[in-house]
Amino acid sequence: MGEIKSTLDLVLEKTRNLTLSNEEKLSLAREKLAKRVQGLCNRYLDNFLPMSHLKNEMAKIASNDRELAYNFLKKHLLAHFDLDSDNSLILSALSEVAAYDINLMTNLQKEYQSEKENTKKAFTEKVFLALQERGVSGPAVVANLNNIPEWDQFLKSLRKRYQERLKTIEND
């Protein structure tokens, strides 16, 4: 009677003579490098990996892959950049590890925050004036901008405008 083979044995038998082309090998190596750098980046951004370890891990990457690895690092860090958040970890890694000029990004974020705050003050004053006209005033009155559709529209257009500018900075 014949031998009973496992599924693994059958698969190995059928694929014994298959090999990867050089392009496939390069593609797999590139994917592996991208995942490694993304993992380092995520651990750094989650405060599980200090800057010094990030630098060391990036320096350990083979010299022929290092430029690509730094490009992956820049890409992952820039993808996490948020105009409404504290980006100090991202900016310090970009400048210290990836040797990226962050001046344009910091200036853009300051400009965004300034425009947002100035417009917020104007909207708040407008709300207080409308409330005073209705007879509502006093130190306990707080303007709730989240209920104003114009404020939401302004924020959406502001974010869109600055995100477009951020994309042009990233692509340069």
N, C-alpha and C positions, 0 to 999 in steps of 0.2 A: 504494500500500500504506500501511496505517496506521502511525502512529508507535509505537514500543515505549517504554513508560514504566517507569521504575524503581519499586521498591516505595515509596521515599520520595515520589516524585511522586504516586503513587496515594493514599498516606495524606494528604499535604498537600491534595490535591484534595478528598478526602472530608471533611476536618476544617476546611476553610477558613472556614466560617460558624459554627463552634462557638466559644463564649466561656465564660469562667468566671463564675459568679454571684458576688455580693459575699461571700456566706458562704464559698464555696470559696476566694476570694482571701484572706480573713481567715484561714481555716484553714491555707492554704499559708504565709502570712506567719508565723503562730504556730509552725508546725512548723519553719520555717527559723530563727526566733529561738531556739526550744528547742534545736535542733541546734548553733547557734552558741554558746550559753551552755554547753551540755554539753561541747563541744569545749574551750572556755576552762577550764572546771572540770577536765576530765581532764588538760589540759596543766599546770595549776597543781598538781594532786595528784600528778602524775608528776615534779614539780620541773623542768619545762621552761619554766615561766612564773612569774616572781617576782610577789609580791603587788602591787607597784607597777604592773606591766603589767596584771594582772587588774583593778585599780581603773580604770586608764586605758581599757581595752577596754570595761568596763562603762559608763563615763562617755560613751563614744563612741556608745552606742546611742541612737537617737532618743528624745526626751523622752516621746512618746506611748506608746512600748513599754518604757520603762525600768522601770516598776513590775512589769510582767509578767516582764521579764528578771531582776529581782532575786528574784522568786518562783521562777522556774526555777532560779536559782543556789542558793537556799536548799534547794529540793527535791533537787537533785543532790548538794549537800554533805551533807545529812542522810541521804541514801540510802547514803553511803559511811561514815557514822559506825559504828564497831565498838567495842563495850564492851571487847573484849580487846586492842585495838590502841592505838598512839599516835595520837591524833586532833588533835595540835597544829596541823597545817596546816588541817584542817577548821574547828577552833574559831576560829583566828585569822581565817580568811576570813569565817566567819559573823559574827564581831563587828566586824571592821574594814571589810569590803566590804558585807556585807548588813545591817549594823546590827541584828543579832539578839542577844538576851540569852542568853548561853551559860551563865549560872550554874547553872541547873537541870540542864543536861546534864553539866557538870563535876562537880557534886555527885552526880548519879546514877552517873557512872562511878566516882568515888571510893568511893561506897557499895558498888557492885558489886565492885570490886577488894578492898575491905576484907572483905566477907562471904566472897568466894572464898578469900582468903588465910587467914582465921581457920578456915574449914572445912577447908582443905588441911592446916593444922597439926594439926587434930584427927584427920583421916584418917591423916596420917603417923605420929602417935603411936600410933594404933591398930595400924597395920601393924608398927611396931617392937615393940610389946608382943607381938603375935602371933608375930613372928619370934623374940623372946627366949624365948617359951614353947617353941618348937621347938629351942632351943639355938643359934640363929643370932644373933650380935651382934658388935660391933666397929666401928671407925671407917670401914671400907670398905663397910659395909652401907648401901645406898641404897634407900629405899622407891620402888617403881614404882606410882604411883597409876593409871596407864593400864590396868593389868590388873584393876582392882577395879570390878565392875559398879555398885556403889553410888555410887562417885565419878562415873562417867559419867552415871548417872541424876541425881545432884545437879547436875552442871554443866548438863545439858539443862534441868532445871526452873529453875535459877537464870537461865540465859540467857533462857528463855521469859518468866519473870516480869519481868525487867528490860527485855526488848524491848517488852513490853506497856506498861510505864511510859514507855519512850522514845517510843513511838507517841503516847501521850497528850500528852507534852511537845511533840512535833512538830506535833500538831494544834491546839495552843493558840495 
